Amino acid sequence: MAVINASSFGVVAIVLLFFAVVLPMAHATGLAPAPAPTSDGTAIDQGVAYVLMVLALVLTYLIH
């Protein structure tokens, strides 16, 4: 059976400390509910529609 030296024991201790302290804290923050959306995207869709409509009008004016 191999004997664990001091440097590998230190690495294992740091990894275990990470799993014992940091991961539960990260998991606890993930349990908070997500904030409500400020818009459902209709304003962006309407803005794109207006830009396309103006572009169509300008192209129609330039063609005729």
QUIURWO-V145626 format. One record per residue. RES is the residue in three letters. PSI is psi in degrees with one decimal (999 if undefined). D_CENTER is the distance of its C-alpha to the mean C-alpha in Angstrom with 2 decimals. Layout:
# QUIURWO-V145626
res->[RES;RES]
psi->[PSI;PSI]
d_center->[D_CENTER;D_CENTER]
This chain:
# QUIURWO-V145626
res->[MET;ALA;VAL;ILE;ASN;ALA;SER;SER;PHE;GLY;VAL;VAL;ALA;ILE;VAL;LEU;LEU;PHE;PHE;ALA;VAL;VAL;LEU;PRO;MET;ALA;HIS;ALA;THR;GLY;LEU;ALA;PRO;ALA;PRO;ALA;PRO;THR;SER;ASP;GLY;THR;ALA;ILE;ASP;GLN;GLY;VAL;ALA;TYR;VAL;LEU;MET;VAL;LEU;ALA;LEU;VAL;LEU;THR;TYR;LEU;ILE;HIS]
psi->[132.9;146.1;135.3;124.1;174.4;-36.8;-41.4;-31.8;-38.1;-40.1;-44.1;-39.0;-40.0;-41.2;-43.5;-38.2;-39.5;-48.7;-31.6;-28.2;-51.7;-44.7;-41.4;-33.5;-40.1;-37.0;-35.9;-34.8;-23.4;-11.5;-10.3;142.0;149.3;145.6;152.6;141.8;144.5;-23.6;161.1;10.9;-3.7;-32.3;-39.2;-43.6;-40.5;-38.1;-42.1;-40.3;-41.6;-41.6;-42.5;-35.1;-42.1;-39.9;-40.7;-40.8;-41.5;-42.6;-39.1;-41.1;-40.9;-32.6;-38.2;999]
d_center->[46.22;44.26;43.93;40.52;40.88;39.47;36.66;35.15;35.59;33.63;30.73;30.77;30.99;27.93;25.86;27.19;26.50;22.84;22.63;24.70;23.05;19.46;18.17;19.71;18.19;14.63;15.61;17.18;14.21;12.31;15.34;14.99;14.76;12.00;13.43;15.47;14.50;16.64;17.75;17.89;17.93;21.73;22.18;20.32;22.39;25.50;24.95;24.65;27.76;29.68;28.99;30.13;33.16;34.20;33.83;36.04;38.58;38.78;39.23;41.87;43.67;43.70;44.95;47.84]
